[in-house]
Amino acid sequence: MKRPYRVAVIGVGVIGACVGWHLSRHGAQVTLIDADRPGEGVTDWSFSWVNASNKTARRSYFDLNIAGMAAYRDLATAIGPDSWWHPSGHLRWTDDVAAQAELLSTAGRLTDLGYRVEIFMGSEARHRLEPALTIPDEAPVVLYPDEAWVHGRHLVGRLVSKTDAEHRFGTAVSAIGTAPDGSIRTITLSDGTRLDVDIIVNAAGPGAAHIAGLLGRHLPMRHEPGLVLRISSARTPIHRVVHAPHLALRPDGDTTTVLHSVELDALLDAGEDPAALARQLHEAARHVVPGLGDSRVTGSRVAERPIPADGYPSVGTVPSVPGYYEAVSHSGITLGPIIGRLLATEILNGERAESLADFRPERFLL
Ligand SMILES: Cc1cc2nc3c(=O)[nH]c(=O)nc-3n(C[C@H](O)[C@H](O)[C@H](O)COP(=O)(O)OP(=O)(O)OC[C@H]3O[C@@H](n4cnc5c(N)ncnc54)[C@H](O)[C@@H]3O)c2cc1C
């Protein structure tokens, strides 16, 4: 009888945890490796919004995100929804006439694609959905009812607990050994141990280019940091992911709200002080949700988005390095479960999913 593949998953954020869980369910001998603690990388400091409405620029990427949303529903059934899964929808409005026209035109395009969309007036959205928000009465408000948010750290914890795997946490991969034909043979960890492996999955998030570099591979990545703030109040006054003008917010449990702004993220690269931007973000939230007036900041982080240079995922085998697979992506919260499923199938059965055709690592040559 053939022995099972020995697969090392390097990096246990949402993507590595999903890949590892799928692999172990189908009989691979899995080792989960993380330099830190599972789920405490970008996954813990993400806005964590599961959606495809923001991914319409390229049809294949939109379709992959749609598949990601469906994969979440399957995952919730398979491992139980617990505290990580919040399919409560997404509400969006904006403040000037041109932006409102764009919002409604996007909603129309999504409806034509079969995406569920509901449109309200501001007064009605407040009355029926989010009474704590200061939405102008006459503003058009779009609800995407099938979207969700995920508690990334809890999801990773749940997946790790349900994965039959050896754990190497708190130790980084420092070297990768190959055979004369270039195929993967060993991994060396920073604690000095060496593991014999057949396959490695590079799911190291912002550290993925470094892991690729250990094999002499150049994985070009963008530098796009983002600021996320957690604030605490007696009870979070909102019920779902919300995009208000210039500010995004969502619940993060009963008493915590997460804040983010792509506009403020753009200022990080211009050298703005993250602490000053965090104060602006908090002030903006108090303006949109007066009920957050007495909230206090409990944590903030500038996290690096793991984005390959062209903005799209890098998922699958690199044929010139037999046994090496990449699983690196922005929107990794939305895409983790579908990447996990498709990559495990590719590793174990050699099936290359058509839905990943535009996102293959081969486009970045060795
Ligand atoms: C501000 C911000 C907002 C975002 N909002 C969204 C959103 O709303 N929706 C969405 O879908 N996506 C969003 N994203 C993107 C999403 O969070 C990421 O794509 C996703 O979390 C990446 O998960 P990961 O598992 O690849 O990385 P990580 O969670 O960072 O996991 C990688 C792991 O690898 C480990 N590691 C690194 N190097 C090594 C090494 N040498 N050896 C061993 N282990 C190593 C790290 O310790 C870490 O735990 C956002 C990102 C940011 C920064």
The ligand as an ORCA input file, in Angstrom:
! r2SCAN-3c Opt
* xyz 0 1
  C      -6.262     45.776      6.786
  C      -6.658     44.505      6.091
  C      -7.989     44.281      5.785
  C      -8.353     43.112      5.126
  N      -9.677     42.898      4.883
  C     -10.061     41.757      4.276
  C     -11.451     41.494      4.094
  O     -12.308     42.270      4.508
  N     -11.803     40.332      3.469
  C     -10.870     39.434      3.010
  O     -11.258     38.421      2.435
  N      -9.551     39.656      3.207
  C      -9.130     40.780      3.834
  N      -7.809     41.026      4.054
  C      -6.836     40.035      3.577
  C      -6.799     38.824      4.484
  O      -6.786     39.215      5.828
  C      -5.569     37.995      4.165
  O      -5.542     37.694      2.777
  C      -5.563     36.682      4.937
  O      -5.749     36.887      6.319
  C      -4.224     35.999      4.691
  O      -4.180     34.825      5.444
  P      -2.865     33.969      5.442
  O      -3.212     32.685      6.107
  O      -2.294     33.921      4.067
  O      -1.815     34.871      6.267
  P      -1.560     34.978      7.843
  O      -2.816     35.024      8.608
  O      -0.593     36.107      8.040
  O      -0.847     33.610      8.184
  C       0.483     33.352      7.762
  C       1.187     32.639      8.899
  O       2.494     32.287      8.438
  C       3.374     32.318      9.524
  N       4.739     32.422      9.003
  C       5.298     33.446      8.299
  N       6.583     33.160      8.016
  C       6.831     31.922      8.520
  C       7.986     31.075      8.548
  N       9.160     31.430      7.983
  N       7.897     29.875      9.161
  C       6.730     29.474      9.748
  N       5.613     30.250      9.752
  C       5.658     31.452      9.145
  C       2.923     33.553     10.316
  O       3.307     33.455     11.671
  C       1.397     33.517     10.138
  O       0.719     32.936     11.230
  C      -7.389     42.156      4.751
  C      -6.051     42.370      5.089
  C      -5.689     43.531      5.755
  C      -4.256     43.752      6.143
*
